[in-house]
């Protein structure tokens, strides 16, 4: 009897699955035999939860690095020179949440120039993440300093932040307003997997995978006689109905993303527009849709006030 050899891709996938499973088992090991005071057990759960989030962020960044053709995913030092930055603490908090950033610290502050030391897996990913920050933390210009202009061996990035002119404030007239009515909020979510690529500053990035999570929030002032806004099963089923059209696809080939860049922001807007007209027979309306592309990165689209 001749044994059929498994395809190399399948063998590699099985090996990768075993490696990932072993890593997960190591992270979950402290939860196997929890004992002692409830407070200590809760601390252990929080430690494991943070370790899982950090591991997911690191694995995601490593996968992106490999997709871009780099065999090495070892972190490297980056010197981030910021001009006109008002709040270095907030920027560091955002940096530490970015995929591929392992650490960030302030090196010096002098005359409006703040130097940050960053340990990152990918310079391109770091630049892209900086340009996707929300104002006022989004820099107006980002430049990777050429090797001939650098000081020292680390990669250097310059980021200039716009300074908005102060606007004169006038005291608003005193008005007597009726107290705002309370509002009930209901949320449901669903998951799907897909690939996409995006272009930033005229450069197309490589196709890569995401496990997307989509959360929709509905609002109502008057639930029904049973105290329900809308059933969870109906809400989740609506999200899954839209998500199924994108599951296991290359988003760039699926309408409307064959003509619209499939960023997380545009995904959130697309889900919102396709779900907003549902449940019109109920006293409820869609308030917000949020899409996660990783455990720490998301974008939302919400109804204008």
URWO-V219261 format. One line per field, one symbol per residue. ss: DSSP state (a for helix, b for strand, c for the rest). burial: + if it has 24 or more other ideal C-beta (glycine too) atoms within 12 Angstrom, else -. A space follows every 50 residues. Layout:
ss=???
burial=???
This chain:
ss=cccccccaaaaaaaaaaaaaaaaaaaaaaaaccccccaaaaaaaaaaaaa aaaaaaaaaaaaaaaaaccccccccbbbbbbbbccccaaaaaaaaaaccc bbbbbbbbbbccbbbbbbbbccaaaaaaaaacccccccccbbbbccaaac ccccbbbbbbcccccccccccccccccccccccbbbbbbbbbbbbbccbb ccbbcccbbbbbbbbbbbbbcccccccccccaaaaaaaaaaaaccccccb aaaccccccccccaaaaaaaaaaaacccccccccbbbbbbbbbbccbbbb bbccc
burial=--------------------------+----------------+---+-- ---++++++++++++-++----+-+++++++++++--+--++-+++++++ ++-+-+-------++++++++++++++++++++---+-+--+++------ ---++++++-+------------------------+++++-+-+++++-- ----+--+++++++++++++--------++----++-++--++--+--+- ++-+--+----+++++++++++-+++-++----+++++++++++-+++++ +----
